[in-house]
Amino acid sequence: MIIAITGANGFVGSNLCKHFLAKGYEVKALIRKTASTASLPASAKVFLLNYDDKQHMGEILKDCDVLVHNAGKTKARTHYEMLKANCGITEDLISVLNTLQKPLHFIYISSQAVAGPVTGNNPLSEENPPNPISCYGKSKLAAETVIQAKCRTPWTIVRPCSVYGCGDRDFLSLFKMVKSGLAVQIGKQDKLLNMIHVSELAEFLELCVVNPQAKGQIFAASDGKIYTQREVVLTIAKVLNKKPLRIVIPLWLAKQFFYTGHLIGLVSKRAVVLNREKMKEILADGWLSSPQKAQALLNWNPEANLTKHLKETAECYQKLGWL
Ligand SMILES: NC(=O)c1ccc[n+]([C@@H]2O[C@H](COP(=O)([O-])OP(=O)(O)OC[C@H]3O[C@@H](n4cnc5c(N)ncnc54)[C@H](OP(=O)(O)O)[C@@H]3O)[C@@H](O)[C@H]2O)c1
């Protein structure tokens, strides 16, 4: 079986390539011509994908059985840039898939950001109306809408929650903060969230590949557990053997950091992590999705060992010289 993966050089994409290669699948790692191949396994067949050339995309995809469309932006300078990266290239790919003689299974990596945050502690199901609160979530919802309206090949939409693991730079900041001896919490309220290790996400996607019941479905993807932010920080502290000092930053002060980050992004014309959009997501009450649909249809039942996976992540960061 041939599986093509877009954004194959990124954090999630490179880990998906490694997983599917290790499981004996043939993998076409699709990257942009400017991308580095450093994170890709040597055995991956790398293809430079030009998203502006539909004929060329068709040539690369015509013999594939599955396309995991993982490429996308999690931060951008403008809403337009985000929409173009997340919805625009999805629409272009679909128009190519619709012309292929051999229909392939299109698996889209969306995000929990589409479902939106929870108020209280009741996880959202895939049946709840989407409620994205950031440009990121709205751009992912736009892509999902295009898939459902236009994709004539079988599709599956997967909405991962926060993904962590080897090669991820977002959680790296948290690891660095804890290593420096600080455990910063924004606001007094300890928030609830889901997590998924990148190896678990790869397992989840493999279930979507092999199980025909996945076709035409939207799935939330998490390790099935509910964590508090404090629990995640304390587990990182445990694996790093640190006793960090807890500091609670008042909401009004945290907002100033995000607004300043946003301004820095505008002036420097760079996509910064701490921006106004990220603020909406971080300040939300909690991010919880129900694993029930995936459990029922895909038999999804991961080990969900946060300590083990955070330990592996720390070791990987140390090996890479990042921590
Ligand atoms: N990490 C998470 O916690 C998380 C959670 C839920 C969903 N997701 C989704 O998972 C996917 C991968 O995320 P990640 O964390 O692995 O991010 P990442 O490390 O930044 O990788 C993003 C990949 O997408 C490619 N890409 C970005 N903008 C593009 C564009 N305009 N056209 C074509 N390719 C583009 C990048 O290519 P270049 O290197 O060439 O820029 C890179 O290969 C994204 O779709 C993201 O929305 C991630």
The ligand as a MOL file (V3000), in Angstrom:
LIG
                    3D

  0  0  0     0  0            999 V3000
M  V30 BEGIN CTAB
M  V30 COUNTS 48 52 0 0 0
M  V30 BEGIN ATOM
M  V30 1 N 1.2220 19.9790 16.6950 0
M  V30 2 C 0.0000 19.9430 17.1850 0
M  V30 3 O -0.2030 20.0140 18.4190 0
M  V30 4 C -1.1890 19.7900 16.2760 0
M  V30 5 C -2.4640 19.5960 16.8460 0
M  V30 6 C -3.5570 19.4400 16.0040 0
M  V30 7 C -3.3860 19.4730 14.6280 0
M  V30 8 N -2.1320 19.6910 14.0990 0 CHG=1
M  V30 9 C -1.9950 19.7280 12.6370 0
M  V30 10 O -0.9890 18.8110 12.2640 0
M  V30 11 C -0.3530 19.2680 11.0820 0
M  V30 12 C 1.1540 19.2590 11.2720 0
M  V30 13 O 1.4880 20.1310 12.3260 0
M  V30 14 P 2.9530 20.1690 12.9610 0
M  V30 15 O 2.7830 20.4280 14.4040 0
M  V30 16 O 3.7220 19.0060 12.4910 0 CHG=-1
M  V30 17 O 3.5230 21.5040 12.2940 0
M  V30 18 P 4.9650 21.7750 11.6410 0
M  V30 19 O 6.0380 21.0330 12.3160 0
M  V30 20 O 5.0420 23.2590 11.5490 0
M  V30 21 O 4.8190 21.1930 10.1630 0
M  V30 22 C 3.9620 21.8060 9.2270 0
M  V30 23 C 4.1910 21.2120 7.8610 0
M  V30 24 O 3.2540 21.8350 6.9670 0
M  V30 25 C 3.9650 22.4490 5.8930 0
M  V30 26 N 3.3270 23.7030 5.4940 0
M  V30 27 C 3.0860 24.7910 6.2550 0
M  V30 28 N 2.5030 25.7460 5.5170 0
M  V30 29 C 2.3760 25.2470 4.2630 0
M  V30 30 C 1.8580 25.7530 3.0380 0
M  V30 31 N 1.3460 26.9860 2.9350 0
M  V30 32 N 1.9070 24.9780 1.9420 0
M  V30 33 C 2.4210 23.7240 2.0170 0
M  V30 34 N 2.9540 23.1810 3.1250 0
M  V30 35 C 2.9080 23.9360 4.2490 0
M  V30 36 C 5.3520 22.7370 6.4470 0
M  V30 37 O 6.2410 22.8200 5.3480 0
M  V30 38 P 7.5290 23.8200 5.3710 0
M  V30 39 O 8.5090 23.1990 6.3340 0
M  V30 40 O 7.9670 23.8190 3.9570 0
M  V30 41 O 6.9970 25.1560 5.8490 0
M  V30 42 C 5.5880 21.4970 7.3120 0
M  V30 43 O 6.0000 20.4300 6.5220 0
M  V30 44 C -0.9170 20.6530 10.7880 0
M  V30 45 O -1.9070 20.5360 9.7930 0
M  V30 46 C -1.5360 21.0650 12.1110 0
M  V30 47 O -2.6020 21.9530 11.9240 0
M  V30 48 C -1.0260 19.8400 14.8880 0
M  V30 END ATOM
M  V30 BEGIN BOND
M  V30 1 1 1 2
M  V30 2 2 2 3
M  V30 3 1 2 4
M  V30 4 1 4 5
M  V30 5 2 4 48
M  V30 6 2 5 6
M  V30 7 1 6 7
M  V30 8 2 7 8
M  V30 9 1 8 9
M  V30 10 1 8 48
M  V30 11 1 9 10
M  V30 12 1 9 46
M  V30 13 1 10 11
M  V30 14 1 11 12
M  V30 15 1 11 44
M  V30 16 1 12 13
M  V30 17 1 13 14
M  V30 18 2 14 15
M  V30 19 1 14 16
M  V30 20 1 14 17
M  V30 21 1 17 18
M  V30 22 2 18 19
M  V30 23 1 18 20
M  V30 24 1 18 21
M  V30 25 1 21 22
M  V30 26 1 22 23
M  V30 27 1 23 24
M  V30 28 1 23 42
M  V30 29 1 24 25
M  V30 30 1 25 26
M  V30 31 1 25 36
M  V30 32 1 26 27
M  V30 33 1 26 35
M  V30 34 2 27 28
M  V30 35 1 28 29
M  V30 36 1 29 30
M  V30 37 2 29 35
M  V30 38 1 30 31
M  V30 39 2 30 32
M  V30 40 1 32 33
M  V30 41 2 33 34
M  V30 42 1 34 35
M  V30 43 1 36 37
M  V30 44 1 36 42
M  V30 45 1 37 38
M  V30 46 2 38 39
M  V30 47 1 38 40
M  V30 48 1 38 41
M  V30 49 1 42 43
M  V30 50 1 44 45
M  V30 51 1 44 46
M  V30 52 1 46 47
M  V30 END BOND
M  V30 END CTAB
M  END
